[in-house]
Amino acid sequence: MIRDGRDEDSAGFIALIGACWAEYPGCVLDVDGEVPELRALATYFRDQGGRLWVAEQGGRLVGMVGTRPLREDAAWEICRMYVDAGARGAGLAAALLGTAEAHARAGGAERLVLWTDTRFTRAHGFYEKHGYVRQGSIRILDDLSNSLEFRYAKPARGLVVEALDAAAAASAERRLARILVDCVAEGASLEFLPPLAPDHAARFWKGASAAVAAGDRVLLAAWTDGHLAGSVTLDLATAENQPHVAAIQKLIVEPAARRKGIGRALLRRAEQAARAHGRRAAMLDTRAGSAAEALYRAEGWQELGRIPGFEIDAGRQPCDTVFFWKAF
């Protein structure tokens, strides 16, 4: 059961956080010295315009999360997110996070941010699964635990496309790998054949993150109401005699999120990115007869030509590939 947190839950808060921190070497919970607000946490959040929730099982507090508005850019912070080890794996963490995010959106949040200790690797995977990506510098805390914290963030509402830097790209690898696997399973023309092994997809995105870090590639990601649902890459590592050209590749949209304008938004932002990098033309290709072909034609891309049987489909049958270009 999820309910509003109360100040009198303080013993439960301290026990839960202490148990979660004890899973990681070097993490020390000094309540009165560093986090005295745990003694009256509901009041602490209420005084900041936020709210706090807890989850109970058998009369014991097994989960908690809070949210509060920040002064920057209509952002809200998700904080104090903890779930007891024995209550994990059943969707409780997702339910708590969803509760806090919904409240933040109702309060006008345009962006959701959170901080998590660099040692909390399990939490990193959870947040990345739910569309958060690394953003900004690591925060250093002057505490007994010698804490270093990653900042994660994502858009809170609407359809938003953003360029990811190297850290954000690396933190998005698992989520984008899942989308890639699903798109290939649906028959998308992406140079892979189903079934695409998750490890194979992960290796592709790890290489893409490295290319972003090297400045050879731009990675754009699309969120819809806080859900990371698609991406596209812009390859800038062209031949020496083609410094004015770019290649648009791997435009993917999660199958369940299609027909919402995500693919079109990604394509247009990729074109903008190409122009911003001084490219005067771009190329791309897709399987003949695909939904992607119709999108490219609708967006003014010109057919350069096609090669019969250039690729094979999921049934290992030859298919034509259509090549497009566009001048900017």
Secondary structure per residue as TSV (DSSP state, phi and psi in degrees):
chain	resnum	aa	ss	phi	psi
A	1	M	-	360.0	131.2
A	2	I	E	-103.2	129.3
A	3	R	E	-140.7	171.0
A	4	D	E	-65.6	140.4
A	5	G	-	-74.9	153.8
A	6	R	-	-129.8	155.0
A	7	D	G	-57.6	-34.9
A	8	E	G	-72.3	-1.8
A	9	D	G	-83.7	7.9
A	10	S	H	-55.7	-41.7
A	11	A	H	-62.3	-39.1
A	12	G	H	-66.8	-40.4
A	13	F	H	-59.7	-48.7
A	14	I	H	-64.0	-41.7
A	15	A	H	-65.7	-42.6
A	16	L	H	-66.9	-49.5
A	17	I	H	-64.4	-41.1
A	18	G	H	-60.3	-41.6
A	19	A	H	-67.0	-40.2
A	20	C	H	-67.1	-41.5
A	21	W	H	-66.9	-33.4
A	22	A	T	-65.4	-14.2
A	23	E	T	-72.8	-11.9
A	24	Y	S	-123.9	129.0
A	25	P	T	-58.7	138.3
A	26	G	T	86.5	-4.2
A	27	C	-	-89.0	120.2
A	28	V	-	-121.2	126.1
A	29	L	-	-95.7	104.3
A	30	D	-	-105.7	90.8
A	31	V	H	-61.1	-60.2
A	32	D	H	-72.1	-26.4
A	33	G	H	-83.5	-30.8
A	34	E	H	-127.1	-32.0
A	35	V	-	-133.2	58.8
A	36	P	G	-62.8	-18.4
A	37	E	G	-62.7	-17.3
A	38	L	G	-63.1	-19.7
A	39	R	G	-71.6	-23.1
A	40	A	G	-148.0	61.9
A	41	L	H	-71.1	-35.9
A	42	A	H	-62.9	-42.6
A	43	T	H	-64.1	-39.3
A	44	Y	H	-57.7	-46.1
A	45	F	H	-71.6	-41.1
A	46	R	H	-62.1	-39.1
A	47	D	H	-65.4	-21.5
A	48	Q	T	-99.0	8.9
A	49	G	T	80.2	14.5
A	50	G	-	-106.8	-161.9
A	51	R	E	-154.5	155.2
A	52	L	E	-131.5	139.8
A	53	W	E	-129.3	155.0
A	54	V	E	-133.3	158.8
A	55	A	E	-118.6	135.5
A	56	E	E	-119.1	145.2
A	57	Q	E	-138.2	119.7
A	58	G	T	60.4	33.6
A	59	G	T	80.2	2.4
A	60	R	E	-110.6	138.8
A	61	L	E	-76.3	120.2
A	62	V	E	-122.2	-0.4
A	63	G	E	-161.9	156.6
A	64	M	E	-159.5	155.4
A	65	V	E	-162.9	149.3
A	66	G	E	-135.7	165.1
A	67	T	E	-147.4	150.3
A	68	R	E	-152.0	149.9
A	69	P	E	-74.9	146.6
A	70	L	-	-109.7	166.3
A	71	R	S	-80.6	-19.3
A	72	E	S	-89.6	124.3
A	73	D	T	48.9	43.1
A	74	A	T	52.9	37.7
A	75	A	E	-95.0	149.5
A	76	W	E	-121.7	144.6
A	77	E	E	-100.0	134.5
A	78	I	E	-94.4	126.0
A	79	C	E	-147.5	168.8
A	80	R	E	52.6	45.1
A	81	M	E	-93.3	108.8
A	82	Y	E	-142.4	142.9
A	83	V	E	-135.4	132.4
A	84	D	-	-58.1	142.1
A	85	A	G	-56.0	-37.5
A	86	G	G	-74.1	-12.0
A	87	A	G	-106.1	7.2
A	88	R	T	-84.3	158.6
A	89	G	T	88.4	2.7
A	90	A	S	-117.1	10.1
A	91	G	S	93.2	2.2
A	92	L	H	-65.7	-44.6
A	93	A	H	-60.0	-42.7
A	94	A	H	-63.3	-38.8
A	95	A	H	-66.0	-42.3
A	96	L	H	-63.9	-47.0
A	97	L	H	-62.1	-43.4
A	98	G	H	-61.1	-37.6
A	99	T	H	-62.8	-45.7
A	100	A	H	-67.7	-41.4
A	101	E	H	-64.5	-42.0
A	102	A	H	-61.9	-40.2
A	103	H	H	-65.7	-41.5
A	104	A	H	-63.8	-42.1
A	105	R	H	-63.3	-41.8
A	106	A	H	-63.0	-26.7
A	107	G	T	-85.4	2.4
A	108	G	T	100.3	12.4
A	109	A	-	-62.9	131.9
A	110	E	S	-102.6	-18.2
A	111	R	E	-146.1	144.1
A	112	L	E	-115.1	131.7
A	113	V	E	-131.0	158.5
A	114	L	E	-157.5	160.8
A	115	W	E	-120.3	139.8
A	116	T	E	-143.1	140.4
A	117	D	E	-58.8	140.5
A	118	T	T	-61.3	-19.1
A	119	R	T	-84.1	-14.1
A	120	F	-	-85.9	65.7
A	121	T	H	-62.5	-34.2
A	122	R	H	-63.2	-40.7
A	123	A	H	-65.2	-37.6
A	124	H	H	-58.3	-47.1
A	125	G	H	-61.5	-37.6
A	126	F	H	-64.9	-47.6
A	127	Y	H	-66.2	-39.2
A	128	E	H	-64.7	-37.2
A	129	K	H	-59.2	-31.7
A	130	H	T	-97.9	23.0
A	131	G	T	91.3	0.7
A	132	Y	-	-81.3	145.3
A	133	V	E	-131.3	154.2
A	134	R	E	-61.0	143.4
A	135	Q	-	-151.9	129.5
A	136	G	S	81.4	-171.6
A	137	S	-	-82.3	161.4
A	138	I	-	-73.0	137.5
A	139	R	E	-94.8	132.2
A	140	I	E	-102.8	125.1
A	141	L	-	-105.6	137.3
A	142	D	-	-89.8	75.4
A	143	D	S	-131.8	174.9
A	144	L	T	-65.0	-24.2
A	145	S	T	-86.2	-2.4
A	146	N	-	50.7	51.4
A	147	S	-	-75.3	137.8
A	148	L	E	-120.3	134.7
A	149	E	E	-126.4	138.8
A	150	F	E	-85.5	144.6
A	151	R	E	-99.9	126.0
A	152	Y	E	-113.4	150.2
A	153	A	E	-155.8	164.4
A	154	K	E	-163.6	157.2
A	155	P	E	-64.8	148.3
A	156	A	-	-95.0	-28.0
A	157	R	S	-149.5	158.0
A	158	G	S	72.7	-174.4
A	159	L	E	-95.7	117.3
A	160	V	E	-131.5	132.2
A	161	V	E	-115.3	129.0
A	162	E	E	-134.4	148.4
A	163	A	E	-80.8	138.0
A	164	L	E	-101.5	133.1
A	165	D	-	-80.0	-175.9
A	166	A	H	-61.0	-43.2
A	167	A	H	-66.4	-42.8
A	168	A	H	-65.2	-41.1
A	169	A	H	-61.1	-43.2
A	170	A	H	-63.5	-38.7
A	171	S	H	-74.7	-16.8
A	172	A	T	-91.2	-4.3
A	173	E	H	-55.7	-46.2
A	174	R	H	-65.9	-41.3
A	175	R	H	-68.0	-44.0
A	176	L	H	-67.5	-33.0
A	177	A	H	-62.6	-39.9
A	178	R	H	-64.7	-42.3
A	179	I	H	-64.3	-42.1
A	180	L	H	-61.4	-44.5
A	181	V	H	-58.4	-44.9
A	182	D	H	-66.7	-39.0
A	183	C	H	-67.0	-41.2
A	184	V	H	-64.7	-38.4
A	185	A	H	-62.5	-28.7
A	186	E	T	-85.2	0.4
A	187	G	T	93.8	14.6
A	188	A	-	-64.2	147.9
A	189	S	-	-88.5	92.9
A	190	L	S	-135.6	21.1
A	191	E	S	75.4	5.2
A	192	F	-	-118.6	161.3
A	193	L	-	-120.5	144.1
A	194	P	S	-77.9	152.2
A	195	P	S	-80.4	131.0
A	196	L	-	-84.7	119.1
A	197	A	-	-66.9	136.4
A	198	P	H	-54.4	-37.7
A	199	D	H	-64.3	-37.2
A	200	H	H	-65.4	-44.1
A	201	A	H	-63.2	-40.7
A	202	A	H	-63.6	-39.1
A	203	R	H	-63.7	-38.7
A	204	F	H	-59.7	-47.3
A	205	W	H	-72.0	-28.5
A	206	K	H	-64.9	-40.7
A	207	G	H	-64.6	-37.6
A	208	A	H	-64.5	-40.5
A	209	S	H	-63.2	-39.6
A	210	A	H	-64.2	-38.1
A	211	A	H	-66.8	-36.5
A	212	V	H	-62.5	-44.8
A	213	A	H	-62.2	-33.3
A	214	A	H	-81.3	-8.3
A	215	G	T	82.5	11.7
A	216	D	S	-90.9	-9.8
A	217	R	E	-148.1	147.9
A	218	V	E	-109.2	131.5
A	219	L	E	-114.9	119.8
A	220	L	E	-108.5	135.9
A	221	A	E	-121.4	147.5
A	222	A	E	-119.9	131.7
A	223	W	E	-114.9	144.9
A	224	T	E	-126.5	115.0
A	225	D	T	50.1	44.9
A	226	G	T	84.9	-0.7
A	227	H	E	-102.1	118.2
A	228	L	E	-71.4	111.3
A	229	A	E	-122.6	-3.8
A	230	G	E	-175.3	169.9
A	231	S	E	-160.7	168.4
A	232	V	E	-153.2	149.9
A	233	T	E	-115.9	149.2
A	234	L	E	-119.5	111.7
A	235	D	E	-86.4	119.0
A	236	L	-	-101.7	-5.7
A	237	A	-	-84.8	66.5
A	238	T	-	-91.4	174.3
A	239	A	-	-62.7	158.8
A	240	E	T	-58.8	-33.0
A	241	N	T	-92.0	12.8
A	242	Q	-	-131.4	49.9
A	243	P	T	-70.1	-11.0
A	244	H	T	-98.7	7.3
A	245	V	E	-117.3	149.2
A	246	A	E	-135.4	163.3
A	247	A	E	-122.8	127.6
A	248	I	E	-94.4	126.2
A	249	Q	E	-138.3	159.2
A	250	K	E	50.8	51.9
A	251	L	E	-79.0	110.8
A	252	I	E	-128.0	142.1
A	253	V	E	-133.4	130.3
A	254	E	-	-51.5	129.6
A	255	P	G	-50.4	-41.1
A	256	A	G	-70.8	-13.9
A	257	A	G	-107.8	12.9
A	258	R	-	-77.6	167.0
A	259	R	S	65.7	31.8
A	260	K	S	-121.8	8.9
A	261	G	S	84.7	9.4
A	262	I	H	-68.5	-46.0
A	263	G	H	-60.5	-42.7
A	264	R	H	-64.2	-42.2
A	265	A	H	-63.6	-40.7
A	266	L	H	-64.6	-43.7
A	267	L	H	-62.6	-44.6
A	268	R	H	-65.5	-38.5
A	269	R	H	-69.3	-33.3
A	270	A	H	-64.2	-39.4
A	271	E	H	-64.2	-42.2
A	272	Q	H	-61.7	-41.4
A	273	A	H	-64.1	-39.2
A	274	A	H	-61.0	-46.1
A	275	R	H	-63.0	-40.6
A	276	A	H	-63.4	-27.3
A	277	H	T	-94.0	15.1
A	278	G	T	77.0	17.6
A	279	R	-	-89.1	134.8
A	280	R	-	-101.9	-6.2
A	281	A	E	-155.1	156.3
A	282	A	E	-143.2	158.1
A	283	M	E	-129.8	155.5
A	284	L	E	-159.2	168.5
A	285	D	E	-147.5	162.1
A	286	T	E	-160.6	167.8
A	287	R	E	-71.3	136.8
A	288	A	T	-60.0	135.9
A	289	G	T	85.7	0.2
A	290	S	S	-79.9	164.4
A	291	A	H	-63.3	-32.8
A	292	A	H	-62.7	-38.2
A	293	E	H	-60.0	-43.5
A	294	A	H	-63.6	-38.7
A	295	L	H	-63.7	-47.2
A	296	Y	H	-61.7	-42.2
A	297	R	H	-64.1	-41.8
A	298	A	H	-64.2	-27.4
A	299	E	T	-92.7	11.3
A	300	G	T	87.8	14.5
A	301	W	-	-77.7	141.5
A	302	Q	E	-100.3	134.6
A	303	E	E	-71.0	127.7
A	304	L	E	-89.8	-31.3
A	305	G	E	159.8	178.5
A	306	R	E	-141.6	151.7
A	307	I	E	-117.8	115.9
A	308	P	E	-63.5	135.3
A	309	G	E	62.6	26.2
A	310	F	E	-71.1	-24.0
A	311	E	E	-137.7	170.3
A	312	I	E	-119.2	151.2
A	313	D	-	-93.5	-171.4
A	314	A	T	-60.1	-28.6
A	315	G	T	-87.5	9.6
A	316	R	S	62.6	30.7
A	317	Q	-	-101.1	141.5
A	318	P	E	-66.4	141.5
A	319	C	E	-134.5	153.5
A	320	D	E	-79.3	146.4
A	321	T	E	-113.4	132.0
A	322	V	E	-104.7	132.2
A	323	F	E	-106.8	135.8
A	324	F	E	-124.4	157.8
A	325	W	E	-144.1	161.0
A	326	K	E	-151.4	133.8
A	327	A	E	-94.7	146.2
A	328	F	-	-114.0	360.0
